[in-house]
Amino acid sequence: MLLCLSVLRQAQDDSGEIMPPELWEEMLDALDAVSPLVDDVRPGLAFLDMHGISGDAPMWIAQTHRTLLRFGCALRTAVGANKIAAWAALHVADGSRCEPGAEGELLAPLPLSLLEIDPATIERLRLLGIERLGDLARLPHGPFVRRFGAAAASWHELARGIDRRPFVPRGHAVAIEASIFGEGRAADETQVFFALRMLLARICDDLERCGKRAGALRLAVELEDAEACTLDVPLATPTAHERTMFDMLRAKLEGMTFAAAIVGLRLQALQLEEGGEAQALFCADDLDPQRVAVTIARLEAALGAGISRAQTRDAHLLEERFTYEPFEPPPRAMLEKNQTQSELVPQLRLLEVREVPVLLRGGEPAVVDRQAVSQCVGPWRVAERAYTSSPLSRDEYDVVLENGTFARIYRQGSHWYLRGVYE
Amino acid sequence: MAALAAVSERQKAFELLRARLSAKPPALPVEGLIRTAIPELDLLLGGGFPAGIVATLEGKTGCWSLAAGLVARTTRRSLVAILDDGSLYPPTLAQAGASLERVLVVPVRKAVAIARAADILLRSRICRLVLMPAVALRDVVWTRLASLAHRSGVLLIVIATHAGAALQSAAVVRLHCVLERIITHGQRGLWGTIAGFDLCVDVRKHKYLAAGRTACVRVGHEEIFDAALP
């Protein structure tokens, strides 16, 4: 049997406030006293697996209420043989129970919205005269699925009380951390790295023992002058590999300077995940996301600038046709060959925009920056922000100069500018 | 007279030796060649750029266009790093077929920072190709970069208008691009387009092949060429 639990904050009806994730996590932790298996569907909704728990439905419901009483939230509970039965019973009345075999009967008078179907589809079904789950359950399965798509197969089964959705128990939070305090001072980076290695060894042992991997590390550094700083280090893929973690931490620390000697270190493994790392058998050409992440951290520490990747977008102005975003280590799946056709096209190189003297002949540039123009195409007008206080209008030209330079110039107002050269 | 004859003899011997060395270069390693996706250039280079070397693309026009072809080809399977001095224009790189999500753009302007970034990238071996603009670096730095490229098997392409002496000696392959002609499509003015250009690429230095070979490469949109050329 499953116990369905819906929690609302007291003020929700008035303010539409949603359940804060921290509070919800706390409530789920408390529910471990009712059942060790809790399926966290979303903040405010959970299912508890009550198989093998002593007592009956009223006792389970009473215990759930007692457990969550201290949180002061409005609580609704119901029991059913599967998720849809428990969910339907919850809608019928708080504390109700759906007996096995009675799902169809219980579901029949309930509205379609119980299945969380999108409103547009509900409207389509209403036009066909299907307003209740009972109406839906009576439809022939095949034609209904053919008309409404693959998702309709699941709706039809749910309307008949058949629920194949798996019960996914939530993981339990485990804190893994190690620290060194009050064991002298480290003024040299090698001492700090040595201490870090020690902490990492302890943490990786703990991770291994729990069968977990860390998705991020948090390093708290305490200095002799009583200052402290915290460094969050995300890992490209969750790992329990000591060397990878050390490389990442070292790369981050390489770019930092501390005002005083370090007297304490605390290292914490965060975002713990179950299981081991996926490895490919034929991985000679594989990109190692951890290695990419370490290199990026090292580059950022050395250069003090973010490593990025470009993205193109539609825009009229040349300089607005691309943006940069932080480079993310590509997943292993990126090894799939990209079959984009390559083509040799002239590459524009953007220059620092500078004003250039231009002589016109017949309305076209004839001399640009004291070089005669041998070929010229354009203008292409770009008008932007016409309805703002700073409208922008440009006439762009591609010109080939007699010294072989192939450039993009533009006229803005009465001034001419060199924007870039094709190389 | 005897002294002059001796000099002439030595000159002849030197010329003979040079001709022999040019005729029989060391065998080009077939494995690990990085193809450029430009058939003319691949033919010129005996199949592509050897991996793990420093190569230069020199000239005023066309270097980045050739490099973009190489980037497009390499990003099909690997990452590429571009040390950008602020002049990179990604839309034309994407037009060349490069997967921008596989291109690390490293913003660097100072010569020392460029050398440092290249050093880190070569040691990490995360990219198969690193592109950098030519900067004034000491001989020892170029030698170090060449040695790192060799050890890591990464191709380091340096784009230069003119390569300095230190870079010339560190480079295993040197290609020089000269603009041959511009191809326009349509009339002059508003209805015209510059379809692209023809480049003459010559091998100024190649460890494994005879220098002095040339090839003509057409840069531009194929469909515009079809319309532009008779």
Chai-1 contact restraints between the chains, C-beta under 6 A:
chainA,res_idxA,chainB,res_idxB,connection_type,confidence,min_distance_angstrom,max_distance_angstrom,comment,restraint_id
A,R291,B,I126,contact,1.0,0.0,6.0,A-B,restraint_1
A,V292,B,I126,contact,1.0,0.0,6.0,A-B,restraint_2
A,T295,B,S124,contact,1.0,0.0,6.0,A-B,restraint_3
A,T295,B,I126,contact,1.0,0.0,6.0,A-B,restraint_4
A,R298,B,I120,contact,1.0,0.0,6.0,A-B,restraint_5
A,L299,B,A117,contact,1.0,0.0,6.0,A-B,restraint_6
A,L299,B,I120,contact,1.0,0.0,6.0,A-B,restraint_7
A,A302,B,R116,contact,1.0,0.0,6.0,A-B,restraint_8
A,L303,B,A113,contact,1.0,0.0,6.0,A-B,restraint_9
A,A305,B,P107,contact,1.0,0.0,6.0,A-B,restraint_10
A,I307,B,L104,contact,1.0,0.0,6.0,A-B,restraint_11
A,I307,B,V106,contact,1.0,0.0,6.0,A-B,restraint_12
A,S308,B,V105,contact,1.0,0.0,6.0,A-B,restraint_13
A,R309,B,E101,contact,1.0,0.0,6.0,A-B,restraint_14
A,A310,B,P90,contact,1.0,0.0,6.0,A-B,restraint_15
A,A310,B,L100,contact,1.0,0.0,6.0,A-B,restraint_16
A,A310,B,V105,contact,1.0,0.0,6.0,A-B,restraint_17
A,T312,B,P91,contact,1.0,0.0,6.0,A-B,restraint_18
A,T312,B,A94,contact,1.0,0.0,6.0,A-B,restraint_19
A,R321,B,P91,contact,1.0,0.0,6.0,A-B,restraint_20
A,F322,B,P90,contact,1.0,0.0,6.0,A-B,restraint_21
A,F322,B,P91,contact,1.0,0.0,6.0,A-B,restraint_22
A,F327,B,L104,contact,1.0,0.0,6.0,A-B,restraint_23
A,K337,B,R76,contact,1.0,0.0,6.0,A-B,restraint_24
A,N338,B,R76,contact,1.0,0.0,6.0,A-B,restraint_25
A,N338,B,S99,contact,1.0,0.0,6.0,A-B,restraint_26
A,T340,B,G97,contact,1.0,0.0,6.0,A-B,restraint_27
A,Q341,B,G97,contact,1.0,0.0,6.0,A-B,restraint_28
A,S342,B,A37,contact,1.0,0.0,6.0,A-B,restraint_29
A,S342,B,G69,contact,1.0,0.0,6.0,A-B,restraint_30
A,S342,B,A72,contact,1.0,0.0,6.0,A-B,restraint_31
A,S342,B,R73,contact,1.0,0.0,6.0,A-B,restraint_32
A,S342,B,G97,contact,1.0,0.0,6.0,A-B,restraint_33
A,E343,B,A96,contact,1.0,0.0,6.0,A-B,restraint_34
A,E343,B,G97,contact,1.0,0.0,6.0,A-B,restraint_35
A,L344,B,S65,contact,1.0,0.0,6.0,A-B,restraint_36
A,L344,B,G69,contact,1.0,0.0,6.0,A-B,restraint_37
A,L344,B,V219,contact,1.0,0.0,6.0,A-B,restraint_38
A,V345,B,T92,contact,1.0,0.0,6.0,A-B,restraint_39
A,V345,B,Q95,contact,1.0,0.0,6.0,A-B,restraint_40
A,V345,B,A96,contact,1.0,0.0,6.0,A-B,restraint_41
A,P346,B,S65,contact,1.0,0.0,6.0,A-B,restraint_42
A,P346,B,G196,contact,1.0,0.0,6.0,A-B,restraint_43
A,P346,B,V219,contact,1.0,0.0,6.0,A-B,restraint_44
A,Q347,B,W64,contact,1.0,0.0,6.0,A-B,restraint_45
A,Q347,B,S65,contact,1.0,0.0,6.0,A-B,restraint_46
A,Q347,B,A68,contact,1.0,0.0,6.0,A-B,restraint_47
A,Q347,B,T92,contact,1.0,0.0,6.0,A-B,restraint_48
A,L348,B,Y89,contact,1.0,0.0,6.0,A-B,restraint_49
A,L348,B,T92,contact,1.0,0.0,6.0,A-B,restraint_50
A,R349,B,S87,contact,1.0,0.0,6.0,A-B,restraint_51
A,L350,B,S87,contact,1.0,0.0,6.0,A-B,restraint_52
A,L350,B,Y89,contact,1.0,0.0,6.0,A-B,restraint_53
A,Q375,B,I182,contact,1.0,0.0,6.0,A-B,restraint_54
A,Q375,B,T184,contact,1.0,0.0,6.0,A-B,restraint_55
A,V377,B,G192,contact,1.0,0.0,6.0,A-B,restraint_56
A,V377,B,T193,contact,1.0,0.0,6.0,A-B,restraint_57
A,V377,B,I194,contact,1.0,0.0,6.0,A-B,restraint_58
A,D398,B,I194,contact,1.0,0.0,6.0,A-B,restraint_59
A,V400,B,I182,contact,1.0,0.0,6.0,A-B,restraint_60
A,G404,B,K60,contact,1.0,0.0,6.0,A-B,restraint_61
A,G404,B,L179,contact,1.0,0.0,6.0,A-B,restraint_62
A,F406,B,T61,contact,1.0,0.0,6.0,A-B,restraint_63
A,E423,B,T61,contact,1.0,0.0,6.0,A-B,restraint_64
A,E423,B,C63,contact,1.0,0.0,6.0,A-B,restraint_65
A,E423,B,W64,contact,1.0,0.0,6.0,A-B,restraint_66
